[in-house]
């Protein structure tokens, strides 16, 4: 699929619609951002749909400051948020939290443990992790690794109920 985009991009024949399609194939904000930079360097101007997809990933990753920067960039470029953008930005914190937990569980179920840890570590670092996400990651840990994760979660102020965590992790 990438060759179908890279060729036209290199020849200066790609457009914003094709960029939006390819952004859907990127599984995190850093890959989306890099693709947008490559496209711009090749003369493709990202549109509101491109920025909306980037904003969605940034918010799902708990990168609220980066999302605010992207919103400022959109405003500086004169790109008006559409209804879809507004809907994404209006989601309450608890919705984002559930979406983050679902993303972790999906990555773990797909065997993408490294990607799950990358997402979780970022959430924990940014103060966006919750006990359900810790619980999901405990299931991905070996028995020997669990105490270290529990300690990290406690230091981050996320995990007050360790017995419940151990019980949940032992069921797997």
Secondary structure, DSSP 8 states (H G I E B T S, - for coil): -HHHHHHHHHTT---HHHHHHHHTT--SHHHHHHHHHHHHHTT----HHHHHHHHHHHHHTT-HHHHHHHHHHHHHHT----HHHHHHHH--HHHHHHHHHHHHHHHHHTT-HHHHHHHHHHHHHTT---HHHHHHHHHHS-HHHHHHHHHHHHHTT----HHHHHHHHHT-
